[in-house]
Amino acid sequence: MKRKNGNRLRAARLLLYGCATGIACGGVISLFLTCAKIVISFAFGMYEAAKTPLAIVCVIALAIVCCLLTAVVQTLAPSAKGSGIPLAEGCARGILRVKWLRTAGALIAGSLLSFTCGMPLGSEGPSIGVGGLIGDGIGRTAKKPLEFRRYLITGGSSAGLAVAFNAPLTGVAFALEETHRRFSPNILLAAFSAVVPAVLVSQLIFWGLGHDPYLYSIGIRAGASILPFLAQTQYADVGVFFSVCGIAAVCGAVTAAFAVAFNCAIAVLGKSFSKIKSRTLRLLPAFLFTCAIGFALFKTVGSGEKTLESALHGAALWMLFALLVARFVTTAVASGSGATGGLFIPMIAIGGILGAIFVKVCALCGLPAEYAGNIVMLCISAFFAASVRAPISAIAMALELTASFANLLPCAIAVAVATAIAGVARSEPLYERMMKEMQNAAPTSSGRKNVAVRGLVTSDSIACGKLIRDVLWPYNSLVTELIRGDLDIVPDGETKLSEGDILVIRAELVEPQAFRDELKDYIDETAAAGENRTADVVAHDRN
């Protein structure tokens, strides 16, 4: 009974702190999105008005100033570069540890500097990163252990995505499928407890500030999530429906090829730019290249909502290909250089342009024009699923952003084909690769060590009363032995831990002492040392 009450109390605490995280995220991120909208509108007007040599020179000068300021921001907070999603995932998994307030401020400042120049990056990635850092900050302020803070980071990052898209289910699915890549009741509780209040608070702020046009401009209306230029049409007959299902398979295959190429381009450019030691020189090509593209095609600047909308309003086929190439190249260059900004909306834009090209081809084959939004949404979902390898999140996003189930089966087909092809091509998930690069770039002690720690599960241990799979163990660790009384049990994910169990937990890492300190919340190493069966802590250099 005591153990059950303890677990319920932990769940109640997680629910309470998750709600607090959601409220804070809803307030901060909605204000950030409002500022981002204003800055992006300024960038559009700036490029549209840059017709004279003097105006062009002024825009280039502004880009150079923004580049210098971005370099300063990233020097103060090195983790505040690129998309905020890998940062949030790394912190949630316990891989990365940063100064939350400084890094959150740097993410916001760096993103706004990128948007000022019309960088083809989005605000949703930084929103996810800032949300995760807010969760970390609330946990640190309350002096909670790292395991509890990781749940709050998860909830905060889910809230950031939910606020950015007004898509709560997508935020929850993203936490399970992408952030942790596994299911856990506590992860689900942390995500839901943060997402719901965050969306409610953000909608109240948008309504109170009279910023409904902001939501509408990115295709979202409070209370009725709908992309107005991607309205989904119910299929008139079975023949059209099966035709679109066949088109979905082709869309998934072609879009997957572009997504794999997109991931490769970012990886190659990232390695090339990383060889440049100066942050300013590393960022400068992306800022200047954005200026050049903005002067030539000003509709391609910004995260991509206006680019996608213009592509769907009667653009010629040659213009669609030009927009596709421009968005593909500029986004890859911007991301590879390390400029601060997300890739979520830019990926939607690239997938949407591919969908617009498919619409042109399908129209020649006799597909009615009213199904254009359906085809475009297939490509958007498939591109995201193939690049990130998060098929459930892709389908949830398609449903929530269009507020329609009409396209569910074709969307599932396109996503399944795209994900399978990306897997066959051995394309590493975009955010997973970025997170590993951040981990490798983080300061570490020299040499990895194999460490084994033996400890006793007590009534106060985090692990007590839980299945092994439901515990957020320290990064890169594995429960290898379990002794219960006189029994040696081979542990697996379904093994339920009880008070008095003796565990041996092994890990390969660079900071053995930090690992042992973190394990104090999970097991009592000192108590285990007094048991009849004793084992020394093992630590040796990796061969």
Summary of the structure (lengths in Angstrom):
residues: 543
radius of gyration: 24.4
end to end distance: 47.4
largest distance: 84.6
contacts: 2035
relative contact order: 0.12
helix: 68%
strand: 7%
